[in-house]
Amino acid sequence: MRRVIGFALFFTGIGMIIGLFIESVFWSVCIILGLLIIGYNLFMSCPGKRH
């Protein structure tokens, strides 16, 4: 569990650094929404089940 939390915190920090370089709010929101959707799909996917 500590590795998962560390992984999440590390990439949260990386995302904040990348956010410093993106000047447009529109692109920031698009990237955030896209990554949230991808992360949700990866987190909620069940390897044994097909819908």
C-alpha positions as CSV (number, residue, x, y, z in Angstrom):
1,M,0.0,0.0,0.0
2,R,2.9,2.4,0.7
3,R,4.2,1.9,-2.8
4,V,0.8,2.8,-4.3
5,I,0.6,6.0,-2.1
6,G,4.2,6.9,-3.0
7,F,3.5,6.3,-6.7
8,A,0.4,8.6,-6.5
9,L,2.2,11.3,-4.6
10,F,5.2,11.2,-7.0
11,F,3.1,11.7,-10.1
12,T,0.9,14.3,-8.4
13,G,4.2,16.3,-7.9
14,I,5.1,15.7,-11.5
15,G,1.7,16.9,-12.6
16,M,2.1,20.1,-10.6
17,I,5.5,20.7,-12.2
18,I,4.0,20.2,-15.7
19,G,1.1,22.5,-14.7
20,L,3.6,25.3,-14.0
21,F,4.6,25.3,-17.7
22,I,1.1,25.2,-19.2
23,E,-0.1,28.8,-19.5
24,S,-3.5,28.2,-21.0
25,V,-6.3,27.3,-18.6
26,F,-8.3,25.6,-21.3
27,W,-5.5,23.1,-22.1
28,S,-4.9,22.5,-18.4
29,V,-8.5,21.6,-17.8
30,C,-8.6,19.4,-20.9
31,I,-5.5,17.5,-19.7
32,I,-6.9,17.2,-16.2
33,L,-10.2,15.8,-17.4
34,G,-8.5,13.4,-19.8
35,L,-6.2,12.0,-17.2
36,L,-9.0,11.7,-14.6
37,I,-11.0,9.7,-17.1
38,I,-8.1,7.4,-18.0
39,G,-7.1,7.0,-14.4
40,Y,-10.7,6.1,-13.4
41,N,-11.0,3.5,-16.2
42,L,-7.6,1.9,-15.2
43,F,-8.5,1.9,-11.5
44,M,-12.0,0.4,-12.0
45,S,-11.1,-2.1,-14.7
46,C,-11.6,-5.7,-13.6
47,P,-9.2,-8.1,-15.4
48,G,-11.5,-11.1,-15.1
49,K,-14.7,-9.4,-16.3
50,R,-15.7,-8.2,-19.7
51,H,-18.7,-5.9,-20.0
